[in-house]
């Protein structure tokens, strides 16, 4: 067994050697630009891209005409959300998403919200200039807004109704197990809702959302459905027809392909339109200009084909390893909590809180194993995982969480090694944890007024 | 982020992990931090009647830097007088362990833990002396 052990398959995956083999010819020999229509170099590159497009489409039950290649899932999420909001701005301006989404979705939504509020502020300033008959600076907005009763200003209201910039966003909280509340989703949809964006599987807790039900609700209400499927595609069965998904973000490097290439599925029947973010040569049917990353796309296609052939057996093997890991840890240690539903979960994900020890300290003790933690100490923000907090996990338990991610190259031997190492680390850290000692003495830790600093 | 060698050394071979009898009149207990913030430090000092720190034990819930900071101060305070121990600053701790800026709060916590433990000891002693004056007079009345 080779050290260090990689057990962080949600962050990225190693490339499958078969993928690398497929890519190799497209760097030096077949280097053509897929957009060169008039010579053999271009034709070869184009043929390779089209083959990959078919391979990827087949994995998700789509037509190759519905695949738009991008630089990765962050771009795909941006393109889907901003593209829909801009294209459908005359139809509505409301988006529904969840608090547990990836930052690529949440921060995109936040920007759209801010753009709309900035536009409204401009209108307020204009209205105040009319009412005061003089120039008004942004600093005066807060006071003058109240003084002139803008809240009930009928004209301003009509102006705001005409705003077509940015969006309003509803962030749905998950249930305790991380799953979406479908009734809450249904209730949140208004006649101004243009898009629902809910991920297929969560990157921290691996919880798999009922996308087919979400898709059905969206279809019934005439709202577009986007899913960030990065963590799920290639790991669990996913089909755009079953999910009734209109837009799907995917990336190659989470499924044993290369980094720097992703895709957005854009439904053709019924036709979904998006405004481009990147303008230029009109590549990808105008939805994403820029010379195609031919070698990367070839690798993406190869990775998709391997995933399609092996997904079933691989999923079983990996969920077996995950269950072995959980059985071993829970046999050796008490006071463990699995975060998120164990039933609706990616095969390779285990997210555990080890009560009374801190996640980064555990990671330091098992430094031969690459995992990830929801502890604030591992983030720049000094806040514990927002995903765990959204589930209602207490802050101390969020600090105590470790995410194990298993994948294609994980072995039972590695799992057993990790069980042993983590057991020893947690026992040692609990021996030096005042919280563990107090809890064992029967002190109610929630009753203590801590001196937070 | 890479840890300094000293942090790793104190983390892997932590000194003075343990518990002193908090009912012992010569033991001061300092508990600082909060589980919600991801770190909680308990430092206990056994202080002789002439004000010398004879023993120190700690238990810490927190990251490697918090554990290393606790371990370091538990070593530093031993043999020092209460007054000397009070002068240990977070800057010295951070410098000794080469803590990066995001971990400075661990050293602040360790400094606070020393001060809290000494305060607890002094309060206990003051209470004891007060009781010594009042005690002979009457039995402690029952709590209402």
Interface residues (C-beta under 8 A of the other chain):
Chain A: X356 X357 X358 X360 X361 X364 X365 X375 X376 X377 X380 X382 X384 X394 X395 X396 X399 X431 X432 X433 X434 X435 X436 X437 X445 X450 X451 X452 X453
Chain B: X3 X8 X11 X14 X17 X19 X31 X32 X33 X34 X35 X36 X37 X38 X39 X40 X41 X42 X58 X59 X60 X61 X62 X63 X64 X66 X67 X102 X105 X108 X109 X112
